[in-house]
Amino acid sequence: MTESSTFTFARQTVNRLGFGAMRITGEGIWGPPKDPDECRAVLRRAVELGVNLIDTADSYGPYVSEELIREALHPYGDVKIATKAGFLRIGPNAWRECGRPDYLRQECEMSLRRLGQESLDLFQLHRIDPAVAPEDQFGLLRALLDEGKVQAIGLSEVNVAQIAAAREIVTVSTVQNLYNVTNRQSEEALAYCEREGVGFIPWYPVAAGSLARSGGPLDELAHKNGISVGQLSLAWLLRRSKVMLPIPGTSKVAHVEENCAAATITLDDETFASLDALHA
């Protein structure tokens, strides 16, 4: 394995192409999936194909994703589980920020129980709650790290100023923001993470929208390279930055096999430049 294919945070080394476990839940990320056996098979197949970073959250289900991960993969061996807290679920596709320190601590404890761990590998603040002082939220994360409840801390959907403010209080190992070849709104945050050696986890890593439509420019480039649009999107991310940790998700074994194959694809300079030009 080459150095560029892995990333190390908080003394934990992972392969850069991970798996996002949001989709192994019901419609609206609510309740159990239609086929729990297939979802457990997806998790096991991902690990067989070299994935050792699984990203989840207490709010996926809620709780369903974490429970399925434990059923499928515990004991985890070299696989690192990244989970999150900071959202209340009030129904399908309904999310409400909650960053009260007592709530975040409770959810950390419950994630430890659901995942069957003594210490969480990576605990991420799912959103900064605007109704709670940021320093109180970051301070709780620092306390959990100091107590050994978690091994590493991450933030989600944050800008550079917020990352810097958090780092005044606690070591931040990863940032998870929306980012893909057709949506680069977090370019400044990515550049900051590259400078500071912070892992960058792009959620929604596969391109969507008009550029990715059938017969569109991404589809044409993918066809030219003999790969799918999804594989093209993931291969672009992996080449884009050495701190990039894409986490494509699915509830189907065939799809996870397709996604994982992207780790073996190296885009040529012309294709990479063409994708950059699309954004420009």
Buried (B, 14 or more C-beta within 10 A) or exposed (E): EEEEBBBEBBEBEBBBBBBBBBBBBEEEBBEBBEEBEEBBBBBBBBBEBEBBBBBBBBBBBBBBBBBBBBEBBEEBEEBBBBBBBBBBBEEEEEBEBBBBBEBBBEBBEBBBEBBBBEBBBBBBBBBBBEEBEBEBBBBBBBBBBEEEBBBBBBBBBBBBEBBEBBBEBBBBBBBBBBBBBBBBEBEEBBEBBBEBEBBBBBBBBBBBEEBBEEEBBBBEBBEEBEBBBBBBBBBBBBBBBBBBBBBBBBBBBEBBBBBBBBBEBEBEEEBBEBBEEBEE
